[in-house]
Amino acid sequence: MSKLHIRLGLALAALTIGMTALPARAADVVRLGNLKFAHYGAVSYIKEIAPQCNLKIEERVFAKGLDIVPAIIAGEIDVSASALEAAITGRATGLGVYVVAGFAQGGVRIVGRSDLNLKTIKDLKGRKVGVTRGGPQEILLFTELAANGLSWSDKPGKDVLIVYLGFPDLNQALASRNIDAMSQSEPYSTQALNKKFGTEILKPYETALGAPIRALVMTEKMYKERRDVAQRFMNCFVTATRMFKADPKLAEKYVREAMFKNQLSGEDYRDAIVNAPFTEDISVAHVQLTTDYMMRYGIGKMSHAPLAADWVKLDLLDNAKKTSKLK
C-alpha cells in the first residue's frame, strides 16, 4: 500500500474519532442535488464516504443548475452543486439558500466548428453560436463578445445569433453544422475537440470576471437548524475534494465508472479536469462580481441583485478546512 493511500485511510479514520464513544444512532440524511459533469465528481463522492461522518447522502442528478431551484423551493433538496449563476438567480427570487463553498474552477471553452477555421472571438461575427442558458458558459460568452465589440441576440439582426440548447444538444448541433460555434461546459467541450468536430477558440477567462467558480449551496433551514449535520457534511465535502486532488486515479475511476458508466474516455476526463480543477474555495468578491455581470447582461432576468455579503457563508468551510487531516 502506498504512503498516499495510507494517508487517505488515516484521514477517513480521523472522521470517526469520537463517534465510537457515543451510542450508535441512525445516520442523518442529507438530500443532495447534483449535475452530471466531470468536475462535479468530488461532490458526488461525498456519498461514498458519508458513513464516516454518520451521514446518508441521497443524491439526485439534474440536467442543469436552474432545474434544482424548484426542488429546493419544494423542500426536496438540502444542499446542491451548480453553476453560481443558477444560485444567484434563485437567491434573487427569494430562495432561502447560502453559498457555503466552491467546488470547481473554470470548466468552459468556446469552441468553433473544425471546418470553419475560427481563430478569435471577432471571427464569430455573422455566426450562429450555441450556449446553454443560465450558467457560466453564457455569462463568459457575452463578456467576450462585449469585450470584442460584438452585439448579440437570440433573434436575427445583431452581429451574433445566439442559439439556446442543452449541453449534449450543443455538441450534436456543432457536429451536424447547425451552429458555427458554442460556449460549452466540460467534458462536452473536450469531447468535441477529441472527436475532431470542434476546435478551441479560447478558454474565456482573461476578462475581469476571470475563471468561474461553481458553487456549493445550502438551504438556510439546514444551515440554521441542523448545524451539526451541516458541519459534518462540510467536513465530508472537504475530505472528498482533497482525496480527489491527492489521488487523481481515484477521481478518474470514480467519475468515469460511477458517474458516466464508462461512457467518458480517460483522455476526455483528464483533458476536462485540466480545464476544471477541483477546489473548495469561493469568495464574497467573486460572487458579487458575477452578480454584477449578470445584471449587466440581463442573465437570469433579475429585477434586483442580491448582495453577496448577505448570503455567502463560509464559516462551515473554514471549520472543515481547519480540522481536515488532508491538505
N, C-alpha and C positions, 0 to 999 in steps of 0.2 A: 504494500500500500504506500502511495506517495505521501510526502510530507504535506502537500496541499490537501489531499483528501483527509488526512488525519486532522488538519486544522479545521476543515469544514465539519468533520464529525464532532470535534470538540465544541465548535460554535453552536451546532444544533443541540448538543447535550447541555450547553450552558443555558439554553432557553428553558430547560426544565428544572433548573435549580430552584429549590423552594417548593416545587409542586408536590414532590413526594412526601413532604411533611404535612400536607394538607389532606383532608378527607377527599376521596375521589368524588367528582361531580361531573355531570354531563357537560360536554363541550358547548361553548356558546356559539351560536350560529351567526355568521356574517354573510349577507347576501351581496354578491359582487357582480357588478356589470362590467363587461369587458368587450374588447373588439378582437378580431382575428387578424392581427398583424404581427410580424416578427418581433418588433420592438415592444410589444405588449406581453412578451413571454414571461418576464420575471414576475409581473403581476399575476399571471395565470398560475405560476409555480407556487405562489403562496399557499394554494390549497393542498399541495403535496407535503408541505412542512407544517401546516396549520395544527395538527395534533400536538406538536411540540409546544405550542402556545395555548393549548386547551381550547382550540377553536375548530369549528367546522365551516368550511367555505362552500357556499352554494353559488357556483359561477353560472352566469347567464350571458351568452355571447350575442351581441347586437351587430347589425350591419354597419352602422355609423354612430358617431357620438351623439348626434341630435336625437337619435331613436331612444337613448337611455333616459332622456328628460321625462317623457310621460310615465315611465316606470318608477322614477323617483317620486314624481307627483302622486302616483297611486300608492306609495308606501311599500313598493316591492323591492327596492334596492337600498342598501345601506352605504356602500362605497362603490365608486365607479372610476374606471380608467378611460379617458377620452381626450380628444383634442381640447386644448384650453379654450378655444373659441366656442365650443359647444357649452362648456361650463359657464363661460361669461354670458352667453345668450340666455341660458337658464336662469342665472342669478338676476339678470336684468328684468326677467318676467316675474320675479318674486320667489324663485325656487330657493328653498332653505338649505343651501349647501355651503361648505367651506372648501377651498383649495388647501390640502394638507401636505402635498409633496409633488415633485415632478417624478417622472419615471423613464423618459426617453427624450433625446435631444436631436433635432434635425428631422430626418426621415422624409424629405421631399426632394424631388428633382423635376425640372422642366425638360421634357423630352419631345423631340421632333421626329417626324417620320423619316426613316432612314433613306428614303429615295428623294428627299427634298433638299438635303444639304443645308439645313437651317443651323446657323452658327451662333447667332446672337438674338437677344430679345427684339431688337429692331427688325429682324427678319420675319417676325410674326405679323407685321403689318399686312392686312388683306387676307389673313389666315383665319381658319376656324380652330379654336383652342378649347379643349375639353378640360373640365375640372369637376370635382365633387363639391357640392355646396356645404359651407359651414365649418370648414376646418382650416388648418394652416396652409394647405395647398392653395386655397382660394385667396387668402389674405396675402400670401407671398407672391402669387401671380399678379395680383393687382398692384402690389407695391413695386414690382419690377416693371410692369407696363407703365406706371406713372413716372417712374424714375427715367424711363426712356422716351417720355413724351408721347406715348400712345394712348388713345382713347379706347373704350371697350363697352360692350353691351351684349345682352343675350338676344337683342333684336338687330337686324341689319341697319347700317348707317354709320357705324363707328369704325375705327381702324382695325379692331379685332372683334370677331364674333365669338362670344362665349357660349359653349355648349355644356350644359349641366348633365352629368351622367354619374352613375355609381362607380365605385373603384374598379371592379372587374370589367364593367362595360366600357370604361375608358380604354383599356388595353385592346379590347375587341374592336372598338371604333378606330383606334390608331392602326391596328394591323389590317383592317379592311379599308383603310384610307377614307373613312367617313369624317375624320378630323385630321388636321395637319400637325397638331402638337397637343401636349397635355401637361398639366401640372399635377403630378401624381405622387401618391404616398408609397412607401416601401412595404412589402417587397415587390409590388406591382411594377414600379418604375425600373427596378433592377431586372425583372423578368423580361421587360420589353427590350432592354439592352442586350441581354444574353441570348434572346431568341432572334435578335438581329432585325426586328421590325421597327426599332426605335434607336435614336442616338441622343446622347445627353447634350442639351444646350447649356445648362448650368445648374448647379445647386444654389438656390436663391437665398443665400444667407448674408450677402455683403451690404444690404441696406441697413438702416438704423435699427430695424426690428431684429436683425441677427437671425440665429438659428432658433426655430420654435421649440418650445418645451411642452411635452404632453403632461397633462395634469391628473393627479390622483385626487378625487373629490369625495368628501364625506358629508353625509347629511348632518344638519345642525342637531337633530334629535340624537343621533348616535354620539356625536362629539360632546354634547352637554349631559346626556342622561346615561350613557354607557361608557364612561371614561375608562374604566379598567379594560373593557373589551376593545375600545378604540386604541388604547395604548398597546395592547398585545397584538392587535392587527398590524399596527405600525412597526412593532418590533419584528414581526414575521416579514413584512414588506422589505425592511432594510436588510434582513438576513438573506432573503431570496435574491434581492438585487446584487448584493455583494458576493453571493455564491456564483451567480451568473457571470459577474465581472472577473472573479478569480478563476473560474473554470469554464472557459469558452466551449469546451467539448460538451460539458453538461448542458449548457444553454442551447447549443445547436441540436443536440439529440432530443431535448425536450420539445423545442419549438417545431422541429421538423416531424417528429414522430407523434407526439401527443396532440399538438395543435393543428398541424397541417396533414397528418395521416400520410406522411411520405410523399405529398404532392408538391413539396418545395425542395428543390435540389440543394445540396451542400453549397455549391457555388452561389446560388441565389441568396441563400441565408447569409453567408459570410459577406457578400457584397452589400447586402441590405443593412447589416448591422454596422458596417464601417460608416455608413451614412446616417445611422440612427442608434448611436451608442446608448446603453443603459445609464441611468443616473438616478439620484434620489432628490436632487435639488431643484428648487424653483425660487423665485424672489418676488417680493411685492412689486418691485420696479418693472420686472418683465411682464407681470400680469397687467399692470397699469398701462404699459406701452402697447401691449397687444389690444387692450380695450380701446385705447385712443385710435389705433389704426382701424379697428373695426368700425368705429363711429365715423371716421373719415371716409371710408369706402362703402358704408351702408351695409356691412356684413352683419347678418342676424336681425337687421331691421329693428334695432333697439330704439325705443323712444327716449331712454335715458341710459347713461353709462354707470354701472356700479363702480364704486370707489374700491380699488384693490385692497387698500389698508383695512377696509371694513370686513373682508371675508377671506383673506389669506391668513391661515392659522398654522404656523409651523412649529408650535411647541411640542406636539406629539412626535414629530420627526426629529427635532433636536434631542428629545429624551431618548428616542430609539438609537440615534447615532452614538450618543454617549455610552450607552450600555452594550452596544454590539461588540461581539468578540472578533468580528471580521472587519478589516479596514479596506 
